[in-house]
Amino acid sequence: MKEAKDLTAPELGRLLEGFGVNLLVRRVAASAEFLRAVLQFEVLRQSEDYAVLAHRGKWYQLHADPTYASHPLSALLPEAGMRGIGVELRLFEVDPDAAEKRARAGGYEVLQATADKPHGLRECFLLDPDGYCWAQSVRLPENE
């Protein structure tokens, strides 16, 4: 099988299955760098307007605004400010302490520092360049 970077758009499209995450972003390069550097996504294919990234065998897509010019969502996009309000993208079994450290080192916004939560997870909340909230968590040991 060809690598993602070598696939045509129709070939890539036919490989997508199950649930997909497709984020509309102002700058693909900035968002892809956040996902690569902080959350350790693998960049499979990237251009100025589009990127496919992988994390634990799942693909994620980034589309720049111009690629959605005829899409019904384009009329709803804010011209300024954050876009991800109300959406929380969760990565389970990803070390939140390490992700927070990488985010701080890269100058990214830490919405909530890593903490143990009453629902049995240790988690943190980070904002990407477009304001999407990425939550990383690991399970806390069971109390004995």
PyMOL commands that set and color helices and strands:
alter all, ss='L'
color gray80, all
select helices_A, chain A and resi 4-6+9-15+28-37+65-68+72-76+96-106
alter helices_A, ss='H'
color red, helices_A
select strands_A, chain A and resi 21-25+42-46+50-55+58-64+88-92+109-116+121-127+133-139
alter strands_A, ss='S'
color yellow, strands_A
deselect
rebuild
show_as cartoon
